[in-house]
Amino acid sequence: MASNQQDLSPPPGDAISSVAFHPTNPDHLLVTSWDRYLYHYDLTASSGSQLQSRVEHRAPILSCAWHSSDSPPTAYTVGLDYDVRAVNLSTSEQVLLSTHDAPSAQVVYDQATNALISASWDCTLHIHQPSRDNPSNVSAAAVATLKLPAKPFALALSPTNLIVAMSTRVVYIYSLKSLAALCAEPQSDGALTTEPLQSRESALKFMTRAVAAMPNDAGFACSSIEGRVAVEWFDPSEEMQKKKYAFKCHRTKSKQRDPETGQDEDVDMVYPVHALAFHPVHGTFASGGGDGTVALWDAGAKRRLRQYQSLGSSIAAMAFSCDGRHLAIGASPGFESGDEGEALHEGEVRVVVREIGEKEAMAKASK
């Protein structure tokens, strides 16, 4: 990459829903969009286009994940058609793995437990166990359905846990090993129930938009529609729980005239925080908001490291590469300004990959 930031070409044709780097190859990126396509980019492509393949689905795609195997290179997708699918990126062949009773907005894959987990607005998780040799091969007996108490809004994987943030401000923390073990149990016609390791009330008062887990397995961060991020730790001890905190971010000042006094007053413009991503090496994290900006934070020191220039559109999704050298940012109109329904204009939908300097995302030394 010649400069520290580049736009991938061509971008999706509609709003971006997710981005995901390959778990071991930092040059391969997946992007999903409301235009019904899964995009596969290669950052090392020397031609004018980094797009390697584009796979059409039946309905808008809301989330994607990589399988760790490259034989063949396989992606998993979920979306508004209720289906969980495996996609062979070499042939564009799709295999139906399971079907929810409502749209599915999140999918994640854990290599250690070989667990593919999808979350649906039907208040269930589907846990799949793909074949390690053939990632698109999932037998009917290897899919378990787990009932949730509310609609899941966000999922995140830590090295050993799954974090599920739900509509009632409840956060469940599951052991990944326990979830994977459900696939080995005899499957009944109804959904299974299993107790999470922990059940918490979110530290945020408004709807959760994103969750991301710390790479050291110590805790997680979650964000809300009300311009706030909360940082929490898994350790349930009173000492560690006292360390959790929340802070305001992605807010701007705007001049508005008071109709009674006729005077211009400073008003806080509050934007949703749509995306979170932890740096895999340094443990700092990035937040992306409806204001079009990305900020880097030091969770331990409770401070902002830097904020990048606005990309002009709402930040919809973000992901760090496995080596932490690149940050992929999906930017597209989020309709925070109330212009929902208007046609998209050229340049409003962007997939930007920023090269992260050696010390750019490093936590600052404590004073």
JOHU-V217887 format. One record per backbone hydrogen bond with DSSP energy under -0.5 kcal/mol. CO is the residue of the C=O (numbers start at 1). NH is the residue of the N-H. If there is no record, write none. Layout:
co: {CO	CO}
nh: {NH	NH}
//
This chain:
co: {4	6	9	9	15	18	20	22	24	25	25	27	28	29	30	31	32	32	33	33	36	37	37	38	39	39	40	40	41	41	42	50	53	54	55	60	63	65	69	70	72	73	74	75	76	77	78	78	79	79	82	83	83	84	84	85	86	87	87	88	93	95	98	103	106	108	109	110	110	114	115	115	116	117	118	119	119	120	120	120	123	124	125	125	126	126	127	128	134	134	136	137	139	140	142	144	144	145	146	151	154	156	160	161	162	163	163	164	165	165	166	169	170	171	172	172	173	173	174	175	176	177	178	179	179	180	181	182	192	198	200	207	210	212	214	218	218	219	220	221	222	223	223	224	224	227	228	229	230	231	232	237	238	240	241	245	247	250	252	254	254	256	258	263	265	267	268	269	272	272	275	277	279	284	285	286	287	288	288	289	289	292	293	294	295	296	296	297	297	298	298	303	306	314	314	317	319	321	325	326	327	328	329	329	330	330	331	335	339	345	348	350	350	351	352	352	353	354	354	355	357	357	359}
nh: {355	353	50	51	34	32	30	322	26	22	28	43	22	41	20	39	17	18	36	61	57	33	39	55	31	41	52	53	29	43	45	42	40	56	38	80	78	76	74	73	71	89	67	87	65	85	62	63	82	104	100	79	85	97	98	77	95	75	89	92	88	86	84	121	119	117	111	114	115	116	110	117	128	108	126	105	106	123	124	152	148	120	127	146	118	128	144	116	131	137	138	131	142	143	129	127	146	192	125	167	165	163	176	158	174	156	165	172	153	154	169	202	166	200	164	174	197	198	162	179	180	181	182	182	183	183	184	185	147	173	171	225	223	221	217	234	235	214	232	212	230	209	210	227	273	249	224	247	222	245	220	241	242	243	244	231	229	271	269	256	267	265	262	258	256	254	270	252	274	290	288	286	283	279	297	277	295	274	275	292	315	311	289	308	287	305	306	285	299	302	303	298	296	316	332	330	328	324	356	321	354	319	331	352	316	317	350	338	342	348	350	331	352	8	329	354	6	327	356	357	360	361	362}
//
